[in-house]
Amino acid sequence: MKDDLYLKILRFAYDKKGKSFTSKDLRDALGLDSGTLEQHLIFFKPMKVTDRLIDSNFDGSLYLTSKGMIEAQKHFNKKWWEKTWVQLIMLLGAVAGIIGLIFMF
């Protein structure tokens, strides 16, 4: 279930830098209705506590768990060469072109 909304929710929570937020904050930021948000939060808050990416405090506010932080870092802190192979191929092509120019002269 790594769809766009999943990544948007994960990005919102990750950008909070450890601060808690409310469901309303999340709904307003992403333009969601309560039903859609709750449906997607089920994925982030499974029954097993150690599997939760987002959890709630006693006051009902939400926060990104350490497991959620690891998942977010996997998605959002990639090095440029990890994002796409196209960039790596372009780099290799540029290097080959430079080497070709050097040997022409």
N, C-alpha and C positions, 0 to 999 in steps of 0.2 A: 504493500500500500504506500509506495513512495511517490505519490502523486503531487501535483503542484500545491494543493492545500496543505498536505502533510508538511512539505518543506516550508511553506509560509508560516505555519504555526510554530514549527521548530525554529525558524529564523527569528520570529518575534520573541520567543522565550529566550533564545540565545543572546539576542541583542540587549536584553534587560541586564546582562552582566551580574547575575546572581540576585537581583532584586525581585521581590514578588510582584505579581500583577493580578488583576481580577479578570473574571470571565468577560465582564463588560469591556475592559480595556482591549482584550483580544477580539471581541466581536466588533467593536468600533474600528479598530485598526485594520481589520480584514474585511469589513463590510458583510458580516455573516449574521444570520438569524440564530436565535438560541438553539433551535433544534439541530441545525447543521453543525454548529459548534460542539454541542454535546455529543453528537454522533461521532465526530472526529476525535474528540477527547477520550472516548472509550478506548481507542487504539493506544493513546499515550498513557492511559491509566488502567492497565490490566489488573486483575484481582491479586496477582502475586506482587507484593510490594517491591521486591528486588528487581522486577522487570519494568517498573514505571519510569517513563521518561519525564513526565510532568506529574507532580503530586500537589496536594493542597495542605495548607497550614490549618491550625485550629480555627482561625478566623475565616476560613473559606478562600483565602487568597491562594493563588497558584504560584509554583516556582519550578524551575528546571532542575531535575535531580542530577546527580553525578553521572548516572548512566545516560541521561538525556544530553548532558554536556559532551560526553564522549561521542555520542551519535551525531551531534551538531558539528563537532570538530571534524569528524570524518567527511561531512558534506561541505562545510564552509571554509575550512583551513587548508585546502589542498594547494600544493605548489603548482605553478603554472604548467609544468610538464605532466602533472597527474590529471589535469582537467580534460585534455583531449589529445589524441594521437596526431591530429591534424597539425597542431602547433609544433610537435616534435618533427614531423615530416617536413614542415616548412623550414625549420631550423637546419635540418640536414641538407635540404635543397640549397639553402643560402650558403652553407659551408662548401658544398660541392661546387657551386657557382664561383665562389671566391678562389677555390683551389684551381678550377679550370682557367680563370683569368690569370692567375699567377703563372701557370705553365704555358700560357699562350705567349708570354713575353719572355 
